[in-house]
Amino acid sequence: MTSGYFVLGVLLLIGIVVDLLWTTLWVEGGAGPLTSRLMAVTWQTVRWVGGENSQVLTLTGPLILTVGFTVWISLLWAGWTLVFAGAENILIDTIDGGSISWVERIYFTGYAMFTLGNGDFAPRGGVWQIATVLVTGSGMLFITLGVTYILSVLEAVTQKRSFATGISGLGIQGDEFVRNAWDGQEFQGLDILLNTYVTQLNTLTSNHKAYPILHYFHSEQPEQAPVTSIAVLDDALTILEFGIPAQERPSDAIIENARSSVESYLEALHGTFIEPANHAPPPPALEVIRDADIPTNSDDEFTSALGDLEKRRRTMLGLVESDARQWPTSRDT
């Protein structure tokens, strides 16, 4: 054996430890370089295989979690194996006393890393005994970190689907959302709902920064998809701010706070996961609002406001399309 194996093993260990700690512990850092590329490649592969089939796309998130965890552990195992292949006579065969093969090195580092107790081989000398302790310690630490990360991601997936369901329960289009929030005389209670949505959306934004893999957990049902629900919410906020007279809508502060939360969500995903679409989505229809006898501003005033929001709305459409979905216009999408 040569020292080249040792150097390669150390470099591999450094790389995988950095990526694992970056992904699991650095909340503001998103995913590590290796994990980021793995997520993107897996998503593109599943999209290539399944196209727009939602049932196939629902496999992406669990697949990335499984593959990512497997890659972390496999590379950690491989790195330690190469370290223990960096010199002759590092390990002792306690049974036969013969030479050590590659399979036996893999076996030794594996049972040490997975804390299986004493095996048929033992490290020679104090340095390699300490190295064996590090193998066991790294196995316990990083397997625990990986499992904890997976559980945290699954909890965040549940939260984002709960948020999406809450919005879609009031409407699957922005104009429908506004119409259903009108009680015939005013938007009573809508300010409380908007504050609730803001809290949930801020949590979702924080979770996306901590666990970028959340973006790849695709829901088969559009009603449970945050990207479409956020598009619905943003359209509803646009109608409320620019399509409804000030005396009839909820507090401007509440609406602006909600719009700011949506903007923060888009900023968290912009560049990494989404790019603005080439065109803006279909505009909300004030006719639906008027049919419910809700006071509205003029069409010209509303259309002018939409023009100022074109970039934001193109980004919103890019968000929806990044999840292999169509803009929410009917219950068939």
Beta strands, then each sheet from edge to edge (+ up, - down):
strand 1: 91-93
strand 2: 121-123
sheet 1: 1+ 2-
end
